């Protein structure tokens, strides 16, 4: 039976916490940390615009399209402000929301957009996603068979985590098919190529924690963090996770949950 993609998840009790996933993913990337988070917080985890289950992108997106959609989801949930957590593209969106005054605190895990302007790896990262999706579309009908073996699960997670045995095959299948079904990917990549990545960091007044795995194969440490460290967020609380990949919430969920709860506002 094919996976079902939903626009968001909401659960738990306590001060509001918003969790934002990375490019081609869905809200379910937070599934392994949700039990810990929801014991203390009311969690809203939306799927980003242009992604499987998320709001449809109509026409050509601009730099505000994805951020605006999350802000609308917060307003619908009654969250004027919230602690905000983001991974990869979701990290960049979290910081944009902080610059708009919507965040009480921010925890970003390998946020996108931190390449130095002259770094050629920026184009390589975009090219990776361009070439990956057609391959995933070919693999999607066979997701169950691929993920039935440890070798298949390792192949499916090689760019996201270093530890994969604890991740349910059903969740990995959801992510694989979701990435193949990310209809807005081409337009979001084109937007990035046109506009680049900019952050009005001076407008961010809330506390910020940046978490990065040293084994990240999508946004490599430390080069992909250059503008965050040197220009935008030099005074943030920086946490380096030795040997961990691009998605700490999947790789080391217990540690990731504590990094979130231990920093977000009570």
BELDA-V573472 format. One line per field, one symbol per residue. psi: psi as a letter, one per 30 degrees, with the letter a starting at -180 (. if undefined). burial: + if it has 16 or more other C-alpha atoms within 10 Angstrom, else -. A space follows every 10 residues. Layout:
# BELDA-V573472
psi = ???
burial = ???
This chain:
# BELDA-V573472
psi = kllkklflkk llkakkkkkk llkfalfffg effeeeefff ljkkjlklkf ljflkkjkak laffeeeeee eeeeeefgje llkkkkkbef eeeeeeeeff gfkelkjkjh klggklegjf feeeeeeeee feeeeeeefe fgeeeegfle eeeeefgffe lfkfffkkee eeeeeeeeef gifgeeeeee eeeefakkki fffjflkkkk kkkfgkfejk kfefgeeeef eehfgljkkk jkglafiffe eieeeeeeee efelk.
burial = ----+-+++- -+--++++++ ++++++++++ -+++-+++-+ ++++++++++ +++++-+--- +---+++-++ +-++----+- ++++++++++ +++++++++- ++++++++++ ++++++---- -+---+--+- --+--++-++ --++-++--- -+++-+++++ ++++--+-+- -+++++++++ +++++-+++- ++------+- ---+-+++++ ++++++++++ +--++++++- -++--+-+-- +--+++++++ +++--++-++ +-+++-
